[in-house]
Amino acid sequence: MTEKVLDEFKGICYKPGLQIWTINNMKMVPVPEVAFGNFFEGDCYIVLHVSRHVTLEAGSMNIHYWIGTHSSQDEQGAAAIYVTQLDEYLGGSPVQHREVQGYESPKFKGYFKSGLIYKKGGVASGFKHVDTNVYNILRLLHVKGSKNVTAREVEVSWKSFNTGDVFLLDMGKAIVQWNSPQSNRKEKLKACMLAQDIRDRERGGRVQIGVVEGDCEEATPELMKVMNSVLGQRTGPLREAVPDDIPDQYQTANIKLYHKILFYLKSLSLFLSLSLSPSLTLSQDCYIVDVGGVSVSVWKGKRATNEERRAALERAVGFIKAKNYPPTTPVEVMSDGAESAMFKQLFKSWNEPGQTRAKVDRVKFDVMELHAEPKLAAQQRMVDDASGEVQIWRIENLELQEVPRSTYGQFYGGDCYLVLYTYQKATKPQYILYMWLGRHATQDEITACAYQAVNVDNRYNGAPVQVRVTMGKEPRHFLAIFKGRLIIYEGGTGKPGVVSPDSAARLFQVRGTNEANTKATEVPARASSLNSNDVFLLKTGDLTYMWYGKGCSGDEREMGKTVADVLSKQEKQIVMEGQEPPHFWVALGGKAPYANDKRLEKETALHSPRLFECSNQTGQFRMTEVAHFTQDDLDEDDVMLLDTWEELFLWIGNSANQYEIQETYSSAAEYLKTHPAGRDADTPIITVKQGVEPPTFTGWFDAWDPHKWSVSGCNTRSEPLEGQCHLLINSITLGRDGEMTSLRTPFLMQPLMFLSLLPYPPRMPSLAQEYLSDADFESLLGCSRKDFQRLPKWRQSDLKKKAGLF
């Protein structure tokens, strides 16, 4: 590998998270974190993902090679070469994936929870991924999908709309979400989340967001005036909805075509029909694995020549062409000893080399590296090493009340807090304002928290970056601020003089391996809350037990001790799983089953669990795999299938229909029958209903929240979508003068006030520039009025067009 290539890879980090590059002038150019999820259709990208728990085990790194629809052959070739070189640079351990725009794998889409945005043009044409806090923007995003969302830039016109999808009209300082009459609840909510993500990541939280229901446009006349002023008056009916396309069908086929798997030798001259046993693969060769035309994998033997290994991706693409498969067919390339979980699923048994060796220590995050390597800070979502100044207020009687420093790091589910973090950058103070919202805080407190955030923001002249933090979803930097001493109480309040009901025992789950990633979360004080993977603290009247699960590491135990000292000054007693004294179980109300399956103790399971969404919301029953799944992916409108290898769980959402339930049962049987590894057809299929999940099910999910679907015994499904969206969006939106808009309706301001928030009056006559102030004129057009008048007409028109004044 040349020195020039090595220089390209110098900035690569092995820490968990994403790193993205685009191909510009045949070179790898880093993409800023704020632009993650934005992809130009005319470009190619390389995406490196490092798993959260980085070990020397296989599958900890994945390289994705993304091909834009309008990218050139030269760019595609350069990206493919860089992928091969990057794989070599990383020791051949990453799994390589070929991704085509519009046909991305669930794993790839899973990295971008808020969705993918396809942007017109390309970097080489002078376009930029994202200019943070720039507002002279006018674009229309066509949003599709309810689980994995994609948004494509389309013509800013009513002609782009249809009756089945959701559209976001992005005008810089304002975004209007238009929900088509046929769009469903999930699609609307996902589009809401995408709009919020654009507001928070690209515009510093300073964007107004409104919602228009396409079947009831008259209910929001002000927003319709805005849309018509930008899009022009609508003439004629909208186009019919186009069904969600092929990407989801890939998953359906992937389940039912497993039995059509063939192995081909490197030259394709020798055909082998194998019974899928890894012992038959030969380490001196490279193999192509054809999964019935649904996907193609390449396995590179350890003793294969360098030329053969480097040509693996190219040969896979050539194989696809030779077989007349669609050019969008997914490709996965892996090395001997670094096979992906999906590849291992093709085999009935898989013996890892040296499987009995001890666990490899997890890589610790060293915050001191942030000072010397700024790129690391972006990759870790850490603006600094979290050693800045912290000031915390609690909402009391709708006003701010400063919290005593002795209680910093203790947050109660019945309260709302503002956390102001100050750090230095080039000797200049920088600010982050976290708004922490307790799960059981009142609506008035949540509203007051947003209002007080505006006041604090104004106090610092709008400098703070505002971050809305929902209880239980604290970002990494927030955790690091409290140096491993963050404790979240499920309910109650920290307000002085308010006596919270104190139970006989309180149980806390501790997650984290160092000061930068640890928190303790209160869980119900019963035995079923325990999990063999973690450390738990049980606080009783006279003693605090430190319970160590069999699967927890030494680092996790040390952090448990740190939290225990903050939680209680009582005597501490260490309890190893399986050696609990009787009083321990008495305090938890007696013994009960909990997530203690031995497989949960392993660092890397032999077969990774897989989650599928089973739905007929598109009019056709489909099973779609969910990558990087969490409890939030369990959709109450659908049925979900969780495959843990030794059993299948069918999770039934409260609003799932009978047809979905029946189809899922039959599909689960077909899934086992056609699995290439010869799965036992009698594998237990366990039905689990929403709200009554057993620990054998919940143990496969991180940070399971038992209160997620119930408030005082009532299903949260009864809350209207509009309320959910508007609360989500407007809880921290700011008016032009720093005033908070109402939470009860999308907008209560006058249309002209809304228009004044835009970077320019949309769809105004060609003399729109006359309505701008001198400052706005110069900001938009880049020259003074006097200089503008001196320019030739064609140049004036060009500047106005670029500024969006036509």
Buried (B, 14 or more C-beta within 10 A) or exposed (E): EEEEBEEBBEBBBEBBBBBBBBBBEEEBBBBEBBBBBBBBBBBBBBBBBBBEBBBEBBBBBBBBBBBBEBBBEEBBBBBBBBBBBBBBBBEBBBBBBBBBBBBBBBBBBBBBBBBBBBBBBBBBEEEEBBEEEEBBBBBBBBBBBBBBBBBBBBEBEBBBBBBBBBBBBBBBBBBBBBBBEBBBBBBBBBBBBBBBBBBBBBBBBBBBBBBBBBEEBEEBEBBBBBBBBBBEEBEEEBEEBEEBEEBBBBBBBBBBBBEEBBBBBBEEEEEEEEEBEBEEBEEEBBBBBBBBBBBBBBBBBEEBEEEBBBBBBBBBBEBBEEEEBEEBBBBBBBBBBBBBBBBBBBBBEBEBEEEEEEEEEBBEBEBEBBEEEEBBBBBBEBBBBBBBEBBBBBBBEEEBEEBEEEBBBBBBBBBBBBBBBBBEEEEEEBBBBBBBBBBBBBEEBBBBBBBBBBEBBEEEEBBBBBBBBEBBEBEBBBBBBBBBBBBBBBBBBBBEEEEEEEEEBBBBBBBBBBBBBBBBBBBBBBBBBBBBBBBBBBBBEEBBBBBBBEBBBEBBBBBBBBBBEBBBEEEBBEBEBEEBEEBBEEBBBEEEEBBBBEBBBEBBBBBBBBBBBBBBBEEEBBBBBBBBBBBEBBBBBBBBBBBBBEEBBBBBBEBBBEEBBEBBBEBBBBBBEBBBBEBEEEBEBBEBEBEEBBBBBBBBBEBBBBBBBEEEEEBEEEEEBBEBBBBBBBBBBBBEEEEBBEBEBBBEBEBEBBBEBBBBBBBBEEEBBEEBEEEBBBBBBEBEEEEBEEBEEEEBBEBBEEBBBE
